[in-house]
Amino acid sequence: MPKEIKQRCSWVNLKNELYIKYHDEEWGIPVHDERKLFEMLILEGAQAGLSWETVLKKRENYRKAFDNFNPHKISKYDEAIESELLMNKGIIRNRLKIKSAIQNAKIFLQIQNEFGSFDKYIWGFVNYKPIQNNVGSSSELMPKTELSDNISKDLKKRGMSFVGSTIIYSFMQSIGMVNDHEISCFRYKELIQSV
């Protein structure tokens, strides 16, 4: 009997197993784990100007280099660690992005202190319930929204960087604050039913 072919979002590179796995098992699934939220925030910022596939290929290296995205440890990185990271060929060696990860870890911890968790803070923008969009094809996807503008402004005001509206909208998609799977994609129906 032939193997059933799953219909996926049209943007998925079907030649890249890592990308397929990310689409099928992560993208658009609501995330409430603090470490995972921080990881996705940092990776989305690291992706600026690059493809998501580039970041996915380097993700394991990032986990090793950045103490498994532990914001407490990253917030204490000094210039020596910063220099080590700039020499690490396994990650994106961009001084501004590395400095941003360290600064953003500090702000992330401040937000946790203020709200009890970053999860409460970020999900509060959508009243703790994912936005369900009806995307017919990837050409309909918006790069940003009024909501991502507002979150971006708030994070920047708090002192974060690499959190522009487009980066924040990608972050929202990745952590399931918004379901932007195409209607024809098998994940779309699964995610709507799980809400």
SULRAWO-V59660 format. One record per residue. N is the residue number from 1. RES is the residue in one small letter. D_CENTER is the distance of its C-alpha to the mean C-alpha in Angstrom with 2 decimals. Layout:
[[N;RES;D_CENTER] [N;RES;D_CENTER]]
//
This chain:
[[1;m;37.98] [2;p;35.22] [3;k;31.62] [4;e;29.81] [5;i;27.31] [6;k;24.16] [7;q;23.23] [8;r;19.62] [9;c;17.75] [10;s;19.57] [11;w;16.70] [12;v;16.41] [13;n;18.33] [14;l;20.81] [15;k;22.12] [16;n;19.04] [17;e;18.95] [18;l;15.62] [19;y;14.07] [20;i;16.22] [21;k;15.25] [22;y;11.47] [23;h;12.51] [24;d;15.17] [25;e;13.80] [26;e;10.11] [27;w;8.82] [28;g;10.01] [29;i;11.33] [30;p;11.38] [31;v;10.00] [32;h;12.35] [33;d;12.53] [34;e;12.29] [35;r;11.58] [36;k;8.71] [37;l;7.19] [38;f;8.14] [39;e;7.02] [40;m;3.23] [41;l;4.73] [42;i;7.11] [43;l;5.96] [44;e;4.71] [45;g;8.04] [46;a;9.77] [47;q;9.42] [48;a;11.45] [49;g;14.65] [50;l;13.91] [51;s;13.07] [52;w;10.04] [53;e;12.94] [54;t;13.82] [55;v;10.66] [56;l;11.07] [57;k;14.69] [58;k;14.15] [59;r;11.67] [60;e;14.76] [61;n;16.30] [62;y;13.50] [63;r;13.94] [64;k;17.65] [65;a;17.68] [66;f;15.53] [67;d;17.35] [68;n;14.79] [69;f;12.46] [70;n;15.28] [71;p;15.07] [72;h;18.88] [73;k;19.67] [74;i;17.40] [75;s;18.87] [76;k;22.25] [77;y;21.74] [78;d;24.75] [79;e;25.83] [80;a;27.00] [81;i;23.62] [82;e;22.10] [83;s;24.83] [84;e;24.17] [85;l;20.52] [86;l;21.85] [87;m;24.16] [88;n;21.65] [89;k;21.64] [90;g;18.94] [91;i;16.14] [92;i;15.74] [93;r;18.73] [94;n;18.19] [95;r;19.89] [96;l;18.09] [97;k;14.57] [98;i;16.05] [99;k;17.86] [100;s;14.85] [101;a;13.05] [102;i;16.39] [103;q;16.96] [104;n;13.61] [105;a;14.45] [106;k;17.75] [107;i;16.52] [108;f;14.11] [109;l;17.38] [110;q;19.37] [111;i;17.27] [112;q;17.71] [113;n;21.40] [114;e;21.79] [115;f;20.21] [116;g;20.74] [117;s;17.04] [118;f;13.69] [119;d;13.30] [120;k;16.48] [121;y;15.51] [122;i;12.27] [123;w;13.72] [124;g;16.98] [125;f;15.98] [126;v;16.31] [127;n;19.14] [128;y;17.23] [129;k;17.35] [130;p;14.98] [131;i;16.14] [132;q;17.81] [133;n;18.18] [134;n;20.80] [135;v;19.61] [136;g;22.51] [137;s;21.06] [138;s;18.12] [139;s;20.44] [140;e;20.11] [141;l;16.37] [142;m;16.03] [143;p;13.97] [144;k;13.94] [145;t;15.98] [146;e;18.19] [147;l;15.88] [148;s;12.92] [149;d;15.86] [150;n;16.96] [151;i;13.82] [152;s;13.46] [153;k;17.18] [154;d;17.12] [155;l;14.56] [156;k;16.61] [157;k;19.75] [158;r;18.76] [159;g;18.39] [160;m;14.77] [161;s;14.26] [162;f;11.83] [163;v;10.62] [164;g;12.64] [165;s;12.64] [166;t;11.29] [167;i;8.16] [168;i;7.90] [169;y;8.86] [170;s;6.28] [171;f;3.74] [172;m;6.94] [173;q;7.46] [174;s;4.90] [175;i;6.22] [176;g;9.52] [177;m;10.63] [178;v;11.97] [179;n;13.57] [180;d;13.80] [181;h;15.31] [182;e;18.65] [183;i;21.61] [184;s;23.19] [185;c;20.31] [186;f;21.19] [187;r;17.85] [188;y;18.51] [189;k;21.66] [190;e;20.39] [191;l;17.60] [192;i;20.17] [193;q;22.65] [194;s;20.49] [195;v;20.03]]
//
